Amino acid sequence: MYRPARHLVRKFSPLIAVAVFVSASALAHIKNEATQFPDIEFSDARFDIVVLVGAGIIPETPVFEPDKALSKLELATWVALAEGLLPGGETPDTDALAAAALAQGFLDSLEGGATIADVDRLFFAGQLDVADAGRTPTKAEAASLIATALDSEAGAALLDKRNLAVGGNGAVTAVGIEEGHHGDAYVITIDGTTLQMDAHGRVANGPTDLLQWEGRSVLRAFTRGSGDHTQWLYLEAEPAAASEPVRAAAGVTAIETAADVPVADRSLLYWLIAAVIILAIVLFFRRRQSD
């Protein structure tokens, strides 16, 4: 009796499920210091580490080991990514990357520890005024040295290699979602500048659901691309307490709405909406059959 309704449900429910999955997953590529590596959440360099992952300099390995002494092998991996010798992405072949840097003459050996002078030479052509140049830094110290120098004159060449630029800072006055090149994308307005968020962008000191950033204040930002293809790549929020006056001025309250639910939780909301649509279709055809 209700075969047409069941047929319609079978016909359209996969499409609804796919649309819901794509919408949720496209936004879920954003990561922060809590989701990037499991061992950096309490490191003083956690934001700098996230910056360099977003910039494509630090590889996305299972762990980072911030307190480990930086080896020449690891430094070679970072250099290979920075120079674009081989592709990065999640869990790249770090041995192949290091070998590529060695083959190109960036280092003369992959054995032993790297020094602060090595980091300065390979990333900034020796332009930094560094102390203890002969000391081997921890991986966290090396990340902070590189990330801190990105927006200096010495960092200009490195930013150019990575197709990056220093972004603006200030109040986040609007956040929305629109169709991007790889599915739905966040659109964020910061101090009058409106750009989409890179599909694999990184954020710090704030949630990965950027809808919750409206009213926050951005302390540091980087963009990727140029012209009409410019996107936010990295956004670092000021501490929440410092942003409260801005949030109040924007009319943002502590009351959560459906838009404030994190991306992972919103996927459940999307599934519920899909279920309601399917139920409505079933009831519609049941009513037609009974009439």
MARTI-900771 format. One record per residue: residue in three letters; x, z, y of N, C-alpha, C in turn. Coordinates in steps of 0.2 Angstrom, whole numbers, plus 5000, padded with zeros to 4 digits. Example, Ala and Ser with C-alpha at 12.3 -4.5 7.8 and 13.67 -1.06 7.14 Angstrom:
ALA506650394972506250394978506650394984 SER506450354989506850364995506450395000 
! end
This chain:
MET500450004994500050005000500450005006 TYR501050045006501450045012502050005011 ARG502049955007502649915006502949885012 PRO502549865017502849835023503249885027 ALA502949945027503349995031503950015028 ARG503950015021504650035018505149975019 HIS504849915019505349855020505649855027 LEU505249875032505449875038505949935039 VAL505849985036506350045037506950025034 ARG506949995027507549975024507949915028 LYS507549875032507849825035508249845042 PHE507949895045508149915052508649975051 SER508550025047508850085047509650075046 PRO509950025042510650015043510849995049 LEU510449955053510649935060510749995064 ILE510150035064510150095068510750145067 ALA510850155060511450195058512150165061 VAL512250105060512850075062512950085070 ALA512350065074512350075081512550145083 VAL512250195079512350265081513050285079 PHE513350255074514050275072514550245076 VAL514450185078514850145083514950185090 SER514350205092514250235099514650305099 ALA514550345093514850405093515650405092 SER515850355087516550355085516950325091 ALA516650275095517050245100517250295106 LEU516850345106517050395111517450455108 ALA517450455102517850515098518550505098 HIS518850445100519550435100519950475105 ILE519550505110519850545115520150605112 LYS520750625114521050685111521350735116 ASN521350795115521750845120522250885116 GLU522450935119523050975116522751015110 ALA522151025109521851065103521751015097 THR521650955099521550905093522150855092 GLN522650855096523150805095523650825090 PHE523950885090524350915085524050985084 PRO524051005077523851075076524351135078 ASP524951115080525451165081525751165088 ILE525351135093525551135100525051175105 GLU524551205102524051235106524351285111 PHE524851325108525051385112525751365115 SER525951305115526651285117526551275125 ASP527051295129527051285136527051215138 ALA527351175133527451105134526851065132 ARG526251095130525751055126525450995130 PHE525351005137525050955141525550895141 ASP526250915142526750855142526750825136 ILE526650855130526650825124526150775123 VAL525550795126524950755125525050695130 VAL525350705136525450645140525850595137 LEU526450615133526850565130526550535124 VAL526150565121525750535115525350475118 GLY524950495123524550445127524950385129 ALA525550395132525950345135526250305129 GLY526250325123526450285117527250295117 ILE527450355118528150375117528250425112 ILE527850475111527850525105527450495100 PRO527650485094527250465088526750515086 GLU526150485084525650525081525750545074 THR526150595073526250615066525850675065 PRO525850705058525350755057525450825061 VAL526150835062526250895066526850875071 PHE526950915076527450895081528050945081 GLU527951005079528551055078528951065085 PRO528551095090528851095097529451135097 ASP529551185093530151235093530751205089 LYS530651155086531251125082531751085087 ALA532351095085532851065089532850985089 LEU532850955094532750875094533350845091 SER533250805085533750765082533850695085 LYS534350665083534450595085533950555082 LEU533750565076533250525072532650525076 GLU532450585078531750595082531850555089 LEU532350575092532450535099532450465098 ALA532750435093532750365091532050335090 THR531650375087530950355086530550355093 TRP530650405097530350405104530550345108 VAL531250325108531550275111531250205109 ALA531150195102530950135100530250125102 LEU529850175102529150165105529150155112 ALA529550185116529550175123529750105125 GLU530250075121530450015122530049955119 GLY529549975115529049935111529449895106 LEU529849925103530249885097529849875091 LEU529349925090528849915084528249945086 PRO527649925083527049965085527050035083 GLY526650075087526550145086525850155082 GLY525350185085524750205082524850265078 GLU524250285074524250345070524750335064 THR525150395063525650395058526050335057 PRO526450315062526850255061527450265057 ASP527750215055528350225051528950245055 THR529050315055529550335060530250315058 ASP530450315051531050285049531250215052 ALA530750175051530850105053530950105061 LEU530550145065530650145072531350165074 ALA531550225070532250245072532750195070 ALA532650165064533150105062533150055067 ALA532650035070532549985075532950005082 ALA532950065084533250085090534050085088 LEU534250105082534950105080535150035080 ALA534749985077534949915077535049885084 GLN534649905089534749885096535249915100 GLY535549965097536149995100535950055105 PHE535350075105535150135109535550195107 LEU535650205101536050265099536550235094 ASP537150275093537650245088537650285082 SER537150335081537050365075536350395075 LEU536150415069535450445068535650515065 GLU536250535065536450605062536550655068 GLY536350715066536450765071535950775076 GLY536150825081535650835086535750795092 ALA535150785096535250745102535350795108 THR535650775113535750815119535250795125 ILE535250845130534850835136535150765139 ALA535850755139536150695142535850635138 ASP535750635132535550585128534850565130 VAL534450615131533750605134533750565141 ASP534150595145534150565152534450495152 ARG534950485148535250415147534750365145 LEU534450385139533950335136533350325139 PHE533050375143532450365146532450355154 PHE533050375157533050375164533750345167 ALA534150315162534750285164535250335168 GLY535150395166535650445168535450465175 GLN534850455178534750465185534450535186 LEU534350575181534050645182534650695184 ASP534450745188534950795189534850855184 VAL535150845178534950895173535550945172 ALA535351005170535751065169535951065161 ASP536451095159536651105152536551035149 ALA536850985151536750915149536950905141 GLY537450945139537750945132537350985127 ARG536851015130536451065125535951025121 THR535751045115535251015111534551045113 PRO534051015116533451045118532951045112 THR532451085112531951085108531551025109 LYS531151005104530650945105530250955111 ALA529951015112529551035117529851025124 GLU530551055125530951045131531050975132 ALA531150935127531350865129530650825131 ALA530150845128529450815130529350835138 SER529450895140529350915146529850885151 LEU530450875149530950835154530650765155 ILE530450735150530250665151529550655155 ALA529050695153528450695156528450715163 THR528850765165528950795172529250735176 ALA529750695173530050645177529650585178 LEU529150575174528750515175528550485182 ASP528350535186528050515192528650525198 SER529250525195529850525200530050455201 GLU530550445206530850375206531250355200 ALA531550405197531850385190531350365185 GLY530750385185530250375180529950305181 ALA530050275187529650215188529750155183 ALA530450145181530550095176530250115169 LEU530250175167529950195161529150185161 LEU528850195167528150185168527950115167 ASP528450075170528349995170528349975163 LYS528849995159528849975152528249985148 ARG527950045150527350065146526750035149 ASN526749995154526149975158525750025161 LEU526050075163525750135166525850145174 ALA525450185177525550205184525250275185 VAL525550305190525250375192524550365195 GLY524150405192523450395195523250445200 GLY522650445203522550495208522350565205 ASN522250605210521950675208521450695213 GLY521050745211520550775215519950785211 ALA519350785214518750805211518450755207 VAL518150765201517750725197517050725199 THR516850675203516250675206515650635202 ALA515850595197515350565192515650545186 VAL515250555180515550535174514950505170 GLY515050445167514450405164514750375158 ILE514350335154514550295148514250225149 GLU514750175148514550105148514850075143 GLU514650005141514949965136515649945138 GLY516149965134516849945135517049885130 HIS517649875130517949825125517949845118 HIS517949905117517949935110517349985108 GLY516749965111516150005111516050045117 ASP515650095117515450135122516150165125 ALA516150175132516750205135516550245141 TYR516850305142516750345148516950305154 VAL516550315159516750295166516750355171 ILE517350365174517450425178517650405185 THR517350445190517550435197517950495199 ILE518550485201518950545203519250525210 ASP519050565215519150555222519050485225 GLY518450465223518250395225518450335221 THR518950345216519150295211518750295205 THR518450245203518050235197518350185192 LEU518550215186518850175181518550195174 GLN518550155169518450175163518950215160 MET518850255155519350285151519550245145 ASP520250235144520550205139520250225132 ALA520050185128519750205121520150255117 HIS520850255118521250305115521650345120 GLY521250365126521550405131521650475129 ARG521950515133522150585131521950625137 VAL521650685136521550735141521850805140 ALA521950845145522250905144521850955148 ASN521851025146521551075149520751065150 GLY520451025146519751015146519450985140 PRO518850985139518550955132518650885132 THR518650855125518650785124518050745126 ASP517450785127516850755129516850755137 LEU517050695139517150695147516550695151 LEU515950695148515350715152515350785154 GLN515750825151515850895154516350905159 TRP516650845161517150855166516850845173 GLU516250825174515950815181515950885184 GLY516250885190516350945194517050975193 ARG517350955188518050985187518550945192 SER519150975193519650945197520250925193 VAL520450865194521050835191521650845194 LEU522150875191522850895193523350835193 ARG523250805187523750755185523450695181 ALA523550635183523250575180523750515179 PHE523650475174523950415173523450365171 THR523650295173523250245172523650195168 ARG523250145164523550095160523250025162 GLY523649975163523449915165523449895172 SER523249845174523249825181522649785183 GLY522449775190521949745192521249765189 ASP520849715187520149735184520249765177 HIS520849765174520949795168521249865168 THR521249895174521549965174521050015172 GLN521350065168520950115165521250185165 TRP520850235165521150305165521550305158 LEU522150335158522450345151522550415150 TYR522650455155522750535154522450565160 LEU522050615159521850665164521950735162 GLU522250775167522350845166521950885171 ALA521550925169521150965173521451025176 GLU521351045182521551115184521251165180 PRO521451225180521151275176520451285178 ALA519951305173519251305175519051345181 ALA519451405181519251455187519451415193 ALA519951375194520151345200519651295202 SER519251265197518751215198518051235200 GLU517951305199517251325200516951315206 PRO517351315212517051305219516851225219 VAL517251185216517051115215516451105211 ARG516351135205515851125201515151155205 ALA515251205208514651235212514451185217 ALA514851155221514751105226514351045223 ALA514551025217514250965213513650985210 GLY513451045210512751065207512851075200 VAL513451085197513551095190513451175188 THR513051185183512951255181513151265174 ALA513151325171513451345165512951325159 ILE512351305161511751285157511951225153 GLU511951225147512151165143511551115142 THR511651055143511051005142511350965136 ALA510850915134511050875129511650835130 ALA511750815137512350775138513050815138 ASP512950885138513550925138513750945131 VAL513450925126513550935119514250895117 PRO514750925114515350885112515150825108 VAL515650775108515450705105515350725097 ALA515750765094515550775087514850805086 ASP514650845090513950875089513450825091 ARG513550775096513150725099512950675093 SER513450665088513250625083512650645079 LEU512550715078511950735075511350725079 LEU511450725085510850715090510650635089 TYR511150595088511050525087510650505081 TRP510850545076510550535069509850565069 LEU509650615073509050635074508550585077 ILE508850555082508450505086508350445082 ALA508850425078508650375073508150395068 ALA508150455066507650475061506950475064 VAL506850495070506250495074505950425074 ILE506450375076506250305077505950275070 ILE506350295065506150275058505450305056 LEU505350365058504750395056504150365060 ALA504250345066503750315071503550255068 ILE504050215065503850145062503450155056 VAL503650205052503250215046502550235047 LEU502450285052501750305054501350245057 PHE501750205061501350145064501050105058 PHE501450085053501250045048500650075044 ARG500750145043500250175039499550175042 ARG499650175049498950175053498650105052 ARG499150055053498849985052498549975045 GLN498850005040498549995033497850025033 SER497850085036497250125035496650095039 ASP496850065045496350025049496149965045 
! end
